[in-house]
Structures are given as C-alpha cells and as structure tokens.
Amino acid sequence: MLTYRIISRKNGRNVYEYIPEGDLRPGVIAIHDDGTREIVRDSEDDFKGVYRGMAFCGIDISKDTGTVACW
C-alpha cells in the first residue's frame, strides 16, 4: 500500500509525492497528461521499485490525494 498527494500541476505535468506503507521515506514521480511518466526522486525505502511501480500505475491524476493498495 502507498499513499500519495499532489505537489504541483503545471503545463500538463502532475508531480506527486508517494509514501510507501503510509509512513516510510517518500518518493516523487511526475505523470504527464499525455500518459508519460518520470521518476523525480526514488523512495530510499523502495529497494526494488515496487512502490514506484504502484505509484506509476495506481495514481489517479484526477485526484489530489489517495491510496493505492497492492495488486
């Protein structure tokens, strides 16, 4: 599980902070309106990139905050 919150929305680039398990060190990703994604900063607690993958696939860019459960 991870929680997320919007940091900024600008020029079609939506930047989110994602927090693994709701209390571990956060990471930051950007999801563009055209569907492209980028890593801004990995979570230091996400050794295998599992939470980053959950963030890339599970964040709903129409929302400012939310939770993504394991798939």
JORAQUI-V593967 format. One record per backbone hydrogen bond with DSSP energy under -1.0 kcal/mol. CO is the residue of the C=O (numbers start at 1). NH is the residue of the N-H. Records with the same first field share a line. If there is no record, write none. Layout:
# JORAQUI-V593967
CO->NH, NH
This chain:
# JORAQUI-V593967
1->21
2->68
3->19
4->66
5->17
8->15
10->13
12->33
13->10
14->31
15->7, 8
16->29
17->5
18->27
19->3, 22
20->23, 24
27->18
28->40, 41
29->16
30->38
31->14
32->35
36->32
38->30
41->28
43->46
49->53
50->54
51->55
52->56
53->57
54->58
55->59
60->63
64->6
66->4
68->2
